[in-house]
């Protein structure tokens, strides 16, 4: 066979093969790789197209239902209501480390709004003294989301936080605001199942004739024993009674330290899991504050049951007794909440 014939035959085969291949269905393109830039920030973060920012959206929607005894005639003893919270966390990496910002909106009001870089945070932040427990009726022993500048420094298994906080004005005369922010120092650490938190705050008391130094101390221990989680909390304040909680504050009206309010607060809480979807909790708290001849005391006891209906959806009925300066009020709460 001539060489020219062999070449022509080979060319014909190549053309025919190419035509046949063109008739075959095209291979499906490989799926686009999932964004990987958000893995370092934890679960729930997604990459925003067109940039290097990662966003996480979370929150809750809640049904709050209340019944209280000892209501005055003409005042409804019950309340049926709802609440919501919506949080946005945005983060990105920079040459200085991770840059973050958080916005938390609850019932159309801004609860949190702050920026962060490493251990540095500034803005409206949940106060580091917000370490108490509590169920529906009680909230935590102190801990508003308040303007501050703070720095958290990790030291081994512990984290030390220093903060300058918008002063809680504990004075009779509203115009007598503190001339400096409250100064806080806190430490948090864990040793296996045991977690410890403690904090110290310095508060300037401005009276009608001068100023005085107020202080407050808080401490909390939480232990996960497997069959139950046990929490204990204690706080002491002198001239800074707002740090004892929403029920325990008497105003400080004089610069004489002997006239400053002083008080204590204690909490105890036990949560016992009952299978995969249920738990029962016992809670007790007491406040006692004195200033000169004035005094205020409050004690609460609560029993709560929590049942998980479906993933992210739970219901928690609670009964409690509140005694405020010898006035006893019994109450019942039912909270239905969807977390996302």
Rosetta blueprint (number, residue, H / E / L):
1 X L
2 X L
3 X H
4 X H
5 X H
6 X H
7 X H
8 X H
9 X H
10 X H
11 X H
12 X H
13 X H
14 X H
15 X H
16 X H
17 X H
18 X H
19 X H
20 X H
21 X H
22 X H
23 X H
24 X L
25 X L
26 X L
27 X L
28 X L
29 X L
30 X L
31 X L
32 X L
33 X L
34 X L
35 X L
36 X L
37 X L
38 X L
39 X H
40 X H
41 X H
42 X L
43 X L
44 X L
45 X L
46 X E
47 X E
48 X L
49 X L
50 X L
51 X L
52 X L
53 X L
54 X E
55 X E
56 X E
57 X E
58 X E
59 X E
60 X E
61 X E
62 X E
63 X E
64 X E
65 X E
66 X E
67 X E
68 X E
69 X L
70 X L
71 X L
72 X L
73 X L
74 X L
75 X L
76 X L
77 X L
78 X E
79 X E
80 X E
81 X E
82 X E
83 X E
84 X E
85 X E
86 X E
87 X E
88 X E
89 X E
90 X E
91 X E
92 X E
93 X E
94 X E
95 X L
96 X L
97 X E
98 X E
99 X E
100 X E
101 X E
102 X E
103 X E
104 X E
105 X E
106 X E
107 X L
108 X L
109 X E
110 X E
111 X E
112 X E
113 X E
114 X E
115 X E
116 X E
117 X E
118 X L
119 X L
120 X E
121 X E
122 X E
123 X E
124 X E
125 X E
126 X E
127 X L
128 X L
129 X L
130 X L
131 X L
132 X L
133 X L
134 X L
135 X L
136 X L
137 X L
138 X L
139 X L
140 X L
141 X L
142 X L
143 X L
144 X L
145 X E
146 X E
147 X E
148 X E
149 X E
150 X E
151 X E
152 X E
153 X E
154 X E
155 X E
156 X L
157 X L
158 X E
159 X E
160 X E
161 X E
162 X E
163 X E
164 X E
165 X E
166 X L
167 X L
168 X L
169 X L
170 X L
171 X L
172 X L
173 X L
174 X L
175 X L
176 X L
177 X L
178 X L
179 X L
180 X L
181 X L
182 X E
183 X E
184 X E
185 X E
186 X E
187 X E
188 X E
189 X E
190 X E
191 X E
192 X L
193 X L
194 X E
195 X E
196 X E
197 X E
198 X E
199 X E
200 X E
201 X E
202 X E
203 X E
204 X E
205 X E
206 X E
207 X L
208 X L
209 X L
210 X L
211 X E
212 X E
213 X E
214 X E
215 X E
216 X E
217 X E
218 X E
219 X E
220 X E
221 X E
222 X E
223 X E
224 X E
225 X L
226 X L
227 X L
228 X L
229 X E
230 X E
231 X E
232 X E
233 X E
234 X E
235 X E
236 X E
237 X E
238 X E
239 X L
240 X L
241 X H
242 X H
243 X H
244 X H
245 X L
246 X L
247 X L
248 X L
249 X L
250 X L
251 X L
252 X L
253 X L
254 X L
255 X L
256 X L
257 X H
258 X H
259 X H
260 X L
261 X L
262 X E
263 X E
264 X E
265 X E
266 X E
267 X E
268 X E
269 X E
270 X E
271 X E
272 X E
273 X E
274 X E
275 X L
276 X L
277 X L
278 X E
279 X E
280 X E
281 X E
282 X E
283 X E
284 X E
285 X E
286 X E
287 X E
288 X E
289 X E
290 X E
291 X E
292 X L
293 X L
294 X E
295 X E
296 X E
297 X E
298 X E
299 X E
300 X E
301 X E
302 X E
303 X E
304 X E
305 X E
306 X E
307 X E
308 X E
309 X E
310 X E
311 X L
312 X L
313 X E
314 X E
315 X E
316 X E
317 X E
318 X E
319 X E
320 X E
321 X E
322 X E
323 X E
324 X E
325 X L
326 X L
327 X E
328 X E
329 X E
330 X E
331 X E
332 X E
333 X E
334 X E
335 X E
336 X E
337 X E
338 X E
339 X E
340 X L
